[in-house]
Amino acid sequence: MGKLMAVGSAALRKAAVHDEAKQYILGHEKLYRLFSKAASRYVAGETLPAAVARAAQYNQQGLATSIEFMGENVKDEHEAAAATAEFLAICDQIASKGLKSNVSLDLSHIGLALSADLCRQHLAQLCEKAGQVGIEVMISAEDTAKTDAVLDMYLGMAGRYEHLGITVQAYLHRTRDDFKQLIQRPNRIRLVKGAFDTPEGLSLPRGGELNQAYLAYLDQLLASHHTCSIATHDPLIQQEAVKLLSRHQMPQQAYEFESLLGIATDQLLDLMRAGHPAKMYIVYGQEWYLYLCNRIAENPMNLFLALEDIMQS
């Protein structure tokens, strides 16, 4: 069963980055409607108002939120500018509604694959706006083909904007070296296991070795009281993280537990009730294909939940 699950997970990760499959499903009206039912478990809706409403609900429960407009690999400057305008609108809504939230994004959504200069211009616009209203900006993880460009962009901007954070993927072998440089900056580090399919030899598989790597990076962050987000749904890692937080006497303002919408919500609420800062990561938009594939790939048993969602009228 374990081998079958691993094969299923690998197939889903490959499907996630299959652009022709993505374009076919998202461009086919009936298939879009069908698969969007499964995506709705993990996606707040197609519009910013839907995401804002969901964020307000979680705020009322005591959870902070992060809001991301889904998308990546825009094809031209017009699309990159439109995405940037949407992220600026997120900042405006967070501020005007008084939400306890930050904004997250993929750099390829605002033009990184087109031009580093274009992306830098758009990211600076967003950081300026976010800084004016006291909002943090978090750069999300992308596939390994973009890691160098993402980290270069972040490192070039982090000194100007301390409210700009970066997502670090524990499963990548290269993170051992990247982490040494990233931890030298005071900006928030969001630590995740890693969800993308990688070429052979670049990453650790899910399992005990990856868990230990994740906890080793977390130990370094907490030992130095570095601002961080503990972004995992793994209950064993969450339990070990609580022990590390106690051992290092981590101040509450310097860390948070984080979960993705639709996954292990009760665990996150339990951590919040135990006195830990906690955040729900909320995504919205129509570009949910990659996101849905990766959510199912993290636990292929979620495929049965997706089938149940699809079959609902």
C-alpha positions as CSV (number, residue, x, y, z in Angstrom):
1,M,0.0,0.0,0.0
2,G,2.8,2.4,0.9
3,K,4.5,1.9,-2.5
4,L,1.2,2.4,-4.3
5,M,0.6,5.6,-2.4
6,A,4.1,6.9,-3.3
7,V,3.4,6.1,-7.0
8,G,0.1,7.9,-6.8
9,S,1.7,10.9,-5.1
10,A,4.4,11.1,-7.7
11,A,1.9,10.9,-10.6
12,L,-0.2,13.8,-9.1
13,R,2.9,16.0,-8.7
14,K,3.8,15.4,-12.3
15,A,0.2,16.2,-13.3
16,A,0.4,19.4,-11.3
17,V,3.1,20.8,-13.7
18,H,1.6,19.4,-16.9
19,D,0.6,22.7,-18.5
20,E,-1.4,21.2,-21.4
21,A,-3.6,19.2,-18.9
22,K,-4.0,22.4,-16.8
23,Q,-5.1,24.5,-19.8
24,Y,-7.4,21.8,-21.0
25,I,-9.3,21.4,-17.7
26,L,-9.4,25.1,-16.9
27,G,-10.5,25.9,-20.4
28,H,-13.2,23.2,-20.6
29,E,-16.5,24.5,-19.1
30,K,-17.9,21.2,-17.9
31,L,-14.5,19.9,-16.6
32,Y,-13.8,23.2,-14.9
33,R,-17.2,23.0,-13.1
34,L,-16.6,19.4,-12.2
35,F,-13.1,19.7,-10.8
36,S,-13.8,23.0,-9.1
37,K,-16.0,21.1,-6.7
38,A,-13.0,19.2,-5.5
39,A,-10.9,22.4,-5.4
40,S,-13.5,24.2,-3.3
41,R,-12.4,22.1,-0.3
42,Y,-9.1,24.0,-0.4
43,V,-10.0,27.3,-2.2
44,A,-12.0,30.1,-0.6
45,G,-13.7,31.1,-3.9
46,E,-13.0,32.7,-7.2
47,T,-13.1,36.4,-6.0
48,L,-11.4,38.6,-3.5
49,P,-14.6,39.3,-1.6
50,A,-15.0,35.5,-1.0
51,A,-11.5,35.3,0.4
52,V,-12.0,38.4,2.6
53,A,-15.2,36.9,4.0
54,R,-13.5,33.7,4.8
55,A,-10.6,35.5,6.4
56,A,-13.0,37.5,8.6
57,Q,-14.6,34.3,9.7
58,Y,-11.3,32.8,10.8
59,N,-10.2,36.1,12.5
60,Q,-13.4,35.9,14.6
61,Q,-12.3,32.4,15.7
62,G,-8.9,33.8,16.8
63,L,-6.9,32.8,13.8
64,A,-4.8,35.1,11.7
65,T,-4.9,34.5,8.0
66,S,-2.7,34.8,4.9
67,I,-4.4,35.6,1.5
68,E,-3.1,34.6,-1.9
69,F,-4.5,35.2,-5.3
70,M,-3.6,32.0,-7.1
71,G,-1.6,32.0,-10.3
72,E,1.9,31.5,-11.7
73,N,3.9,31.7,-14.9
74,V,2.1,34.6,-16.5
75,K,2.5,34.9,-20.2
76,D,2.9,38.6,-20.7
77,E,3.4,42.0,-19.0
78,H,-0.3,42.8,-19.1
79,E,-1.1,39.6,-17.0
80,A,1.7,40.4,-14.6
81,A,0.5,44.0,-14.1
82,A,-3.1,42.7,-13.6
83,A,-2.0,40.2,-11.0
84,T,0.0,42.9,-9.2
85,A,-3.1,45.1,-9.1
86,E,-5.0,42.3,-7.5
87,F,-2.4,41.9,-4.8
88,L,-2.5,45.6,-4.1
89,A,-6.3,45.3,-3.8
90,I,-5.8,42.5,-1.2
91,C,-3.7,44.9,0.8
92,D,-6.4,47.6,0.6
93,Q,-9.1,45.1,1.7
94,I,-7.1,43.8,4.6
95,A,-6.5,47.4,5.8
96,S,-10.1,48.7,5.2
97,K,-11.7,45.6,6.8
98,G,-9.3,45.6,9.7
99,L,-8.3,42.0,9.1
100,K,-5.4,40.3,10.9
101,S,-3.8,39.0,7.7
102,N,-0.9,39.2,5.4
103,V,-0.6,38.7,1.6
104,S,1.3,35.9,-0.1
105,L,2.2,35.4,-3.7
106,D,4.2,33.4,-6.3
107,L,6.8,35.7,-7.9
108,S,6.2,34.1,-11.3
109,H,2.6,35.5,-11.0
110,I,3.9,39.0,-11.1
111,G,6.4,38.5,-13.9
112,L,9.5,36.7,-12.6
113,A,9.7,34.4,-15.6
114,L,9.4,37.3,-18.0
115,S,11.9,39.7,-16.5
116,A,13.6,40.1,-13.2
117,D,13.4,43.9,-13.5
118,L,9.6,43.7,-14.2
119,C,9.1,41.4,-11.2
120,R,11.3,43.6,-9.0
121,Q,9.2,46.7,-9.9
122,H,5.9,44.9,-9.1
123,L,7.2,43.4,-5.9
124,A,8.5,46.8,-4.8
125,Q,5.0,48.3,-5.5
126,L,3.4,45.6,-3.3
127,C,6.0,46.0,-0.5
128,E,5.5,49.7,-0.4
129,K,1.8,49.4,-0.2
130,A,1.9,46.7,2.4
131,G,4.4,48.7,4.5
132,Q,2.1,51.7,4.5
133,V,-0.7,49.7,6.0
134,G,1.4,47.4,8.3
135,I,1.0,44.2,6.3
136,E,3.6,41.4,5.8
137,V,4.3,40.1,2.3
138,M,5.2,36.4,2.0
139,I,6.9,35.0,-1.0
140,S,5.6,31.4,-1.7
141,A,7.6,28.5,-2.8
142,E,7.7,27.5,-6.5
143,D,9.2,24.6,-8.5
144,T,13.0,23.9,-8.4
145,A,13.5,25.5,-11.9
146,K,12.7,28.9,-10.3
147,T,14.5,28.5,-6.9
148,D,17.6,30.5,-7.8
149,A,15.6,33.3,-9.3
150,V,13.2,33.4,-6.4
151,L,15.9,33.5,-3.8
152,D,17.9,36.1,-5.8
153,M,14.9,38.3,-5.9
154,Y,14.2,37.9,-2.2
155,L,17.8,38.5,-1.1
156,G,17.9,41.6,-3.3
157,M,14.8,43.1,-1.7
158,A,14.8,41.8,1.9
159,G,17.2,44.5,3.1
160,R,14.8,47.2,1.9
161,Y,11.7,45.6,3.3
162,E,11.8,43.8,6.6
163,H,8.1,42.9,6.3
164,L,9.0,40.7,3.2
165,G,9.3,37.0,4.1
166,I,10.4,33.9,2.2
167,T,9.2,30.3,2.1
168,V,11.9,27.6,2.6
169,Q,11.4,24.1,1.4
170,A,12.9,21.6,3.8
171,Y,12.9,18.7,1.3
172,L,15.4,20.3,-1.0
173,H,19.0,19.2,-0.5
174,R,20.2,22.7,-1.5
175,T,18.3,24.2,1.5
176,R,21.3,23.2,3.7
177,D,23.3,25.9,2.0
178,D,20.5,28.4,1.2
179,F,19.4,28.4,4.9
180,K,22.8,29.6,6.1
181,Q,22.3,32.8,4.1
182,L,18.6,33.2,4.7
183,I,18.8,33.0,8.5
184,Q,21.2,35.9,8.6
185,R,18.4,38.3,7.7
186,P,15.7,39.2,10.3
187,N,12.8,38.7,7.8
188,R,10.2,36.0,8.5
189,I,11.1,32.5,7.3
190,R,8.1,30.3,6.5
191,L,9.2,26.7,6.8
192,V,7.4,24.0,4.7
193,K,8.2,20.4,3.8
194,G,7.9,21.0,0.0
195,A,5.2,19.9,-2.4
196,F,6.5,20.1,-5.9
197,D,7.8,17.2,-8.1
198,T,11.5,17.5,-8.5
199,P,14.1,15.9,-10.8
200,E,15.8,12.8,-9.2
201,G,18.4,13.6,-6.6
202,L,17.2,17.1,-5.7
203,S,14.9,16.4,-2.7
204,L,14.1,14.1,0.1
205,P,11.0,11.8,-0.1
206,R,8.3,12.1,2.5
207,G,9.2,10.2,5.6
208,G,11.3,10.2,8.7
209,E,14.4,11.7,7.1
210,L,12.5,14.7,5.8
211,N,10.8,15.1,9.2
212,Q,14.2,15.3,10.9
213,A,15.4,17.8,8.4
214,Y,12.4,20.0,9.0
215,L,12.8,19.9,12.7
216,A,16.6,20.6,12.4
217,Y,15.8,23.8,10.4
218,L,13.1,24.7,12.9
219,D,15.5,24.1,15.8
220,Q,18.0,26.6,14.3
221,L,15.2,29.2,13.8
222,L,13.9,28.9,17.4
223,A,17.4,28.8,18.9
224,S,18.1,32.2,17.5
225,H,14.5,33.5,18.1
226,H,14.2,34.1,14.4
227,T,10.8,35.2,13.2
228,C,9.2,32.2,11.6
229,S,6.0,30.4,10.4
230,I,5.8,26.7,11.2
231,A,3.8,25.6,8.2
232,T,2.9,21.9,8.5
233,H,-0.1,19.7,9.0
234,D,2.0,16.8,10.3
235,P,0.8,16.2,13.9
236,L,4.1,14.6,15.0
237,I,6.1,17.7,13.8
238,Q,3.6,20.0,15.4
239,Q,4.1,18.1,18.7
240,E,7.9,18.2,18.4
241,A,7.7,21.9,17.5
242,V,5.8,22.6,20.7
243,K,8.6,21.0,22.7
244,L,11.2,23.1,20.9
245,L,9.3,26.3,21.5
246,S,9.3,25.5,25.2
247,R,12.9,24.6,25.3
248,H,14.0,27.7,23.5
249,Q,11.5,30.0,25.3
250,M,10.4,31.4,22.0
251,P,8.4,34.7,22.4
252,Q,4.9,34.5,20.9
253,Q,5.3,37.5,18.7
254,A,8.2,35.7,16.8
255,Y,6.4,32.6,15.6
256,E,3.1,31.1,14.4
257,F,1.8,27.7,13.4
258,E,0.2,27.7,9.9
259,S,-2.1,25.4,8.0
260,L,-3.7,25.5,4.6
261,L,-7.4,26.0,4.2
262,G,-9.2,22.6,4.2
263,I,-6.5,20.6,5.8
264,A,-6.2,19.6,9.5
265,T,-8.2,22.6,10.7
266,D,-8.9,21.0,14.1
267,Q,-5.2,20.5,14.8
268,L,-4.6,24.2,14.1
269,L,-7.5,25.3,16.3
270,D,-6.2,23.0,19.1
271,L,-2.8,24.7,18.9
272,M,-4.5,28.1,19.1
273,R,-6.5,27.0,22.1
274,A,-3.3,25.9,23.8
275,G,-2.0,29.4,23.5
276,H,0.0,29.4,20.3
277,P,-0.3,32.0,17.5
278,A,-2.0,30.3,14.5
279,K,-2.7,31.3,10.9
280,M,-4.9,29.9,8.2
281,Y,-3.5,30.2,4.6
282,I,-6.3,31.1,2.3
283,V,-6.2,31.0,-1.5
284,Y,-8.7,32.2,-4.1
285,G,-9.0,32.6,-7.9
286,Q,-9.6,30.4,-10.9
287,E,-6.0,29.1,-11.3
288,W,-6.6,26.2,-8.8
289,Y,-5.3,23.3,-10.9
290,L,-1.7,23.1,-9.7
291,Y,-2.9,23.8,-6.1
292,L,-5.5,21.0,-6.2
293,C,-3.0,18.5,-7.6
294,N,-0.4,19.3,-4.9
295,R,-3.0,19.1,-2.1
296,I,-4.1,15.7,-3.2
297,A,-0.5,14.5,-3.8
298,E,0.5,15.4,-0.2
299,N,-1.9,12.6,0.9
300,P,-3.2,10.5,-2.0
301,M,-6.0,9.3,0.2
302,N,-7.4,12.8,-0.3
303,L,-8.3,11.6,-3.8
304,F,-11.3,9.8,-2.3
305,L,-12.4,13.1,-0.7
306,A,-12.0,14.8,-4.1
307,L,-14.2,12.1,-5.7
308,E,-16.8,12.6,-3.0
309,D,-16.7,16.4,-3.6
310,I,-17.1,15.9,-7.4
311,M,-20.1,13.6,-7.0
312,Q,-22.0,16.0,-4.8
313,S,-24.8,17.8,-6.7
